[in-house]
Amino acid sequence: MHNENRLRKPQALIFDMDGTLFETDTLLSGVHERIFRTLREEGLYLEPTPPVEKLLGCLGMLLEDIWRTIMPNSSEAARKRADVLMLEYEVEGLEAGEGSLYPHVETTLRQLKASGYKLFVASNGLERYVKEIVRLKSLSELFEGLYSAGEYETSTKVDLVARLLKDYNLEYAWMIGDRSSDVEAGKGNGLGVIGCAYAVYGRKEELDGADRLIGDFRELLDLVSRADSLQGAG
């Protein structure tokens, strides 16, 4: 069960990308098929293509852990090639207009920004992938910083968020995401945690430990408003 802790007013809101802001399956289904077709053509992986649902279920992991999970009998060369192909095909898809934000993400982020909140992304994804989503979905002006495991070479999201907090001298923020790694990153840094229950990539129990669950991105507006009023009354 999630916790019903009182959420303090945050200095900033830190968002995961896949399954939180970006509806990843709208891009990844085609990318997944292309990756394994190319690996077969190059003779690097000759087993049947794993179901895309298996890849989607690994979102939130570091890339090397994703490939070890979905193709455990693969060579290191195949996994390294899959890294390259995934980024190449994801960027091509994004540039072609593929992939969607979740409903109400852009308008809600704009309202949060207008209300004075500092907004950040903290993702276990590759640097270019994260930055291209933000750029191509016209969100660049909304974020103070984009942090990815690919850029900072962190081994856990706890470490990635700790780096962000230190860089921006933030004492308290909310971590908003859909996977256990997001809950761990928030709790490991003493932050409030909002679990995105609308995402379908993970298991429901992954959000155990979150302070609140939301089924619609717009619910964030009500949560920060209530935190603001509690702060004022305190």
N, C-alpha and C positions, 0 to 999 in steps of 0.2 A: 504493500500500500504506500501511496505517497504521503508525505508529511503535511501537516497543516500548520507549519511554522509561520509566524508573522513575518511578512516580507518588508524589509526596510526600503525606503526610497533609494534607488540606485543612482550612482554617479554616471553609470554607463550600462548599455545593454550589449552583450556579446552573443552573436548568433553563429551556430553551426550553419553549414551551407546545404549539403545534401540531406533531403528529408526534412528540412526546416524552412529554408527560403526557396530552394530549388527542387522541383518535382523531378527527380533524377531519371525515373524510368521513361519520361518523355524524350530523353536524349539517349539513354544508355541501351535501350533495347536494340536499336540498329547498330550501335557501336560494338556491342558484345558479339553480334554475329560476324561483323567484319574482322574483329580481332582474331577469332578462331579460324575463319576462312584463310586469313593471311598466314597464321602460324602453320596450318596444314600445308598450304602452298609452298612454304619455305622449309617444310620437313621438320619443324621444331616441336610439333605436338600433333600426334596422329590419332588420339582417342576422340570419342564423340564429344561434340560441343556440350559443356555443362548447361543446364537450364539457366536462363537469364535471372530467374528468381533467386538462384543461389548467389549470383553476383550481387544482386540488389540487397540480399540479406546480409552481405558483408560490408555494406557501406558504413563508414565510420571507423573502419579499421585502417591501419597503414597499408599501403599498396603491397608490400612484400608479404604481409599476412593474408591479404585477400587472395593472391595467386596461390599461396601454399594451401589455402583452404579449398579453393574451387578446382585446382588441378594439382593434387598432392603428389602425383607421380611425375611431375614435369621436371625438366632440367633447369639449372640456373639460367642458362642461355634463353630458354623459352620464357621464363619469368621476366627477365630483363627486357626481352623483345616485346613482351606484352605491355610492360610499362610504357615503352616508347609508342607503341601502336595506340594504346588507350588515349594518351594525351593528343596524339596526332588526329585521331578520328573524332574525339570529343570537340576539339577546336574547330575542325572542319564542319561538324554538325552545328555547333553554335553559330559559326559565321554564316551558315546557310539558313539560319532562323529557327533551327530545331531547339527543343527544350523549353519548358515553361516554368515560371515562378508559380508557387502556390497561390490560390485566390487571395486577393486583398493584401499581398505582401508589399507591393510598391506603395500603395496609398497609405497603409499603416506605418511603414517606415518613414514616409514623408511627414506624417502627423507626429510621430515620435521625435523626429529631428526638429520639427518646428516647435515642439514643446521644450526643447533645450537639452535633450538627452544625447550623449555621445554614443555613436553606434560603431560596432566593430564586427568583423568576421573572424572566427577561429575554426579552422577546418583541418582535418587530417589529409586533405587532398593535395594535389600538386599545385605549385604556385601559379603557373600559367592558367590552369583550368579555373581556379578560383577567381583570378583577376579578369579573365575573359568573360565569365558569367556576369560579373559586376559591370564590366564595361559595356558588353553587348546588350544587357538588359537595362541600360541607362540608370544605373544605381551609384555610379562613381562618386557623385557629389554628396551622397548621404553618409558615407563611412569615413571615420577618422583613420582607420587602419585595417588592413587585410592581413591576417596571420594564417599561414599554412605550414603544415609539417614539412611540406616539400621545400619551402624557402628557408625555414629556421632549423631544419634537420633535428627536430625534437623526437624523442622516442615515445612520448605519451602526450595526450592532450592536456593533462595536468601541467606538464612543463611548458607547453605552448601558451596556455592561458596565464601562467605565472610570469612568463616573459612579457606578455602584453601588459599585464597589470603594472609590472615594474617600469616598463618603457613609458607609460603614460601616467605614472604616479597615482594609480587608482586604488583606493582603499576598499571600496565595496561596489559590486556590480551584480547583475543577473546574468547567468549563463542560460541560454535558450537553445534547446536541441532535442533530438529524437532518440538518441542512443545512450547506452550505459556509459560510454566514454564521455558524453557531455555531462551526465550526472556526476561522474567521478571528477571531471575537470572543475566543475563548480564547487562541489563539496570539498575537494582537495585544496581549494584556495579560499575557503570560507565565504563563498558567494551564495546568493539565492539561486535556485534552479527551477526553471520553467520547462516542463516536459511537453513536447509537441505530440499529442496523442492522435493527431490527424494523419501522421505518416504511417505507411504500411510496411516499411522495410524491416523493422525490427520486431522483437517480441514485446508484448505489453509489459512483462515483468522487468524489462530493461529500464523502465522509467520509475521503478520503485526507488524511493529516496528523493524524488523531486518534491519541491515545496508546493507546486501547483501543476495541474495538467490543463492544457487548453486543446479544444477540438476545432478551433477556428482562430486564424492568426489575429483577427481583430480583437480577440479577448485580451490581448496585451494592453490595449488602450485602457480598459477598465481596471486591469491589475495595477498599472502604474498610477492611475488616478486615485485608486484606493490607498496605495502606498504613500502618495503625496499628501492625502488628507490625514492619514494616520500620523505622518511626520509633523504636519501642522498642528495636530491636536496634542502631540507629545510634549 
